Every structure is written in C-alpha cells, then in structure tokens.
C-alpha cells in the first residue's frame, strides 16, 4: 500500500463528497417526483403550450382541483 500525497488525498475526499452530494440531489429529486412536487410546473408548461389564450390556474387552485378529483375518484390511489 502506498501513501498518497496531500493533493491526491484531498482530491479523493472531494470526489467522494461530490458523488455523495450528486446522489443526494438525485434521491431528493426522485422523492419529489414521487410526491408530485413537479406536477404544477409541468401543468403550467403544458397549459402555456396548449392553451396560450387562457391563464393557468394558480398553484393553490391547481392543488385544490387535484385533491378534489382524487377524493371524487378514490380508486386511483392505493389507500
């Protein structure tokens, strides 16, 4: 086993931290996607592209619509 120079050790530690940070960012993004965090942004993008002549719902109104729809059609959820 050979000893690393100070620069090599620092780079190796930095790469581990960068890899960990990237993994955490990806995990957080995945959790957000599963929980629906990106849904409103996707709705606004779709609405702007398909219906440019009408304003999109506010975020509050969008989530109210989504929750009301889910309550009216409970077969679409697991519990």
N, C-alpha and C positions, 0 to 999 in steps of 0.2 A: 504494500500500500504506500503510495507516495503522498507527500504533503502538498497541498495546493498553496499557491501564492495568495497573498491577500486579495488581489484583484479577481482571481478566479473564484475564490470563496464568496466574495461579495456578489459577483455576477450570478453564481449558482443560487445564492439565497434570494436575490432579486427575481430570478426566473421562477422560483417556487412561489413567491408572493404574487407575481403577475399571473401565474397559472391558477392559483387559488382565487384571486380576485375575478379572473375571467370565468371560472367555474361558478362562483357565487352569483355573478351577474347573470349568467345563463340560467341558473336554477331559479333566481328571483323572477326572471322574465317568464320562465315556464310556469311558475306558480301563478303569476299574474294572468297569464293567458288562460289557465285552467279556471281561475276565479272570475274571469270576464273583465279584467281591468282594461283591456284594449278594445272592448266592444264599442264603446261610444265613439272613439276616434275612428274606428272602421266604419261605423254608421255615418258619421259626418262626411268622411271621404266618399262613401258610396252615394250619399244623398247629394253632395255637391256635384258629383259626376253625372248622376242620372236625373236629378231634379233641380237644375240650377235656378229655375224660376221661383222656387219656394224656399223659405228659410228652414233649416233643420230645427228639430226640437231642441230645447235647452237640455243640458245634461240631466237635470232633475226630472224633467218631463219624460225624457227617454227612459230613465231607470224606473219611473212610476209605471210607464207603459209596459216595460219588460216584466216587472213584478206582477202587475195586474194580469198580464197574459199568462204568466206561469201559474197564478192562483186559479184562473179560469180553466186551465188545461193541465191538471196535475199529473197526467200520465207521462208527461215529458221529463219528469225528474225521478231520481232514484228513491227519495224518501219523503 
